[in-house]
């Protein structure tokens, strides 16, 4: 039997090559932030992988790479499975 745990985290805390599923988008960041994320195909349930943290925060969403500003990155919470 294989065991696993589910962990939640701010996207900001993920390291390169770590993957998660978007569990929540912080609505207190405003509608414009949520709209921009939707336009990048980042919604609840989307699987994302951190490609780079510095000097730009680059996220892989499906076959696309997107660069996130700090407000966009900080609005995303993900669920990790290990």
QUIKA-V477483 format. One record per helix or strand of 3 or more residues. SS is the DSSP state (h for helix, s for strand). FROM is the first residue (numbers start at 1). TO is the last residue. If there is no record, write none. Layout:
# QUIKA-V477483
ss={SS/SS}
from={FROM/FROM}
to={TO/TO}
This chain:
# QUIKA-V477483
ss={s/h/s/h/h/s/s/s/h/s}
from={6/11/19/27/31/47/57/64/70/76}
to={10/13/25/29/39/52/61/68/74/81}
